[in-house]
Amino acid sequence: MLRLERTPLTSTAPVSEGWTRAPRLALRAAQELFITAIALPLALAGIFLLARARNFRALAALLAVPLYYLCVQSALHTEYRYVLAIHHFLFVLAAAALYTIARRYQQEAEENLRAITEKLFNEVISDK
């Protein structure tokens, strides 16, 4: 006779105190950034920044799949599995926004560093 019963899927090993604690904390912190309240405004900012940079080819490629699924596919199929592809394109749009913002701050930091260096160099030369 065969006896079937439920088996718990939890581990009894002390995982939280092992060597994986630091990587899991870093991964959990990164995962908390991907909530709708943060990802959706970043995706919209990515659309705006790509349009502002007149990068319409990239914008068309990134918006083709979400627009297709929202306009055509959602009227025909309502299953969740058909919508899963949208999120990857929205994450790329959010990444485009983060890249543009980070690049802007990097350029400002380089300009500030250059100005400080020139000021210090001019002070050293004027003291001689």
C-alpha positions in Angstrom: 0.0 0.0 0.0 1.2 3.5 -0.9 1.0 6.2 1.7 1.1 9.9 0.5 1.5 12.7 2.9 2.6 16.3 2.8 6.2 17.2 3.2 7.3 20.6 4.5 9.5 22.5 2.1 11.4 24.4 4.8 14.9 23.6 5.7 16.1 22.9 9.2 19.6 24.2 8.5 20.6 27.5 10.1 20.8 29.3 6.7 20.4 32.8 8.1 23.6 32.6 10.0 25.7 30.9 7.4 28.1 32.3 4.7 25.1 33.2 2.5 23.8 35.9 4.9 25.7 38.8 3.3 24.8 38.0 -0.3 21.2 37.3 0.6 20.9 40.7 2.4 22.4 42.5 -0.7 20.0 40.6 -3.0 17.0 41.3 -0.8 17.9 45.1 -0.7 18.2 45.0 -4.6 14.8 43.2 -4.9 13.1 45.8 -2.7 13.8 48.4 -5.4 11.7 46.6 -7.9 8.3 47.6 -6.6 5.6 49.2 -8.8 5.9 52.5 -6.9 9.5 52.8 -8.0 9.7 50.9 -11.3 6.7 52.5 -13.0 7.9 56.1 -12.6 11.4 55.0 -13.7 9.9 53.4 -16.8 7.9 56.5 -17.6 11.1 58.6 -17.0 12.9 56.3 -19.4 10.3 56.9 -22.1 10.5 60.6 -21.5 14.3 60.6 -21.6 14.6 58.5 -24.7 12.1 60.7 -26.5 14.0 63.8 -25.3 17.2 62.4 -26.6 15.4 61.7 -29.9 16.3 58.0 -29.7 13.1 57.0 -31.4 14.4 53.7 -32.7 15.2 52.4 -29.3 11.9 53.8 -27.9 9.9 52.1 -30.7 11.7 48.8 -30.0 11.1 49.0 -26.3 7.5 50.1 -26.6 6.4 47.7 -29.4 5.8 44.7 -27.2 4.1 46.5 -24.3 1.8 48.4 -26.7 1.0 45.2 -28.6 0.1 43.3 -25.4 -2.0 46.2 -24.0 -3.8 47.1 -27.2 -4.2 43.8 -29.1 -3.4 40.8 -27.0 -5.4 41.9 -23.9 -8.6 41.9 -25.9 -8.1 38.3 -27.1 -6.4 36.6 -24.1 -6.8 37.4 -20.5 -4.4 34.9 -19.0 -1.5 36.2 -17.0 1.1 34.2 -18.9 0.5 36.4 -22.0 1.4 39.6 -20.1 4.7 38.4 -18.6 6.8 39.7 -21.5 5.8 43.3 -20.8 7.7 43.6 -17.5 11.1 42.9 -19.1 10.7 45.8 -21.5 9.6 48.1 -18.7 12.7 47.1 -16.7 14.9 48.1 -19.7 13.1 51.5 -19.8 13.7 51.9 -16.1 17.3 51.0 -16.6 17.6 53.6 -19.4 16.3 56.2 -16.9 18.8 55.1 -14.2 21.6 55.1 -16.7 20.8 58.6 -18.0 20.5 60.0 -14.4 23.8 58.3 -13.3 25.6 59.6 -16.4 24.3 63.1 -15.7 25.6 63.0 -12.1 28.9 61.6 -13.3 29.3 64.5 -15.8 28.5 67.0 -13.1 31.0 65.4 -10.7 33.7 65.5 -13.4 33.0 69.2 -14.0 33.1 70.0 -10.3 36.4 68.1 -9.9 37.8 69.9 -12.9 36.8 73.3 -11.5 38.3 72.5 -8.1 41.5 71.3 -9.7 41.8 74.4 -11.8 41.1 76.6 -8.8 43.8 74.9 -6.7 46.2 75.0 -9.6 45.7 78.7 -10.1 46.2 79.3 -6.4 49.5 77.4 -6.4 50.7 79.3 -9.4 49.7 82.7 -8.0 51.5 82.0 -4.7 54.8 81.5 -6.6 
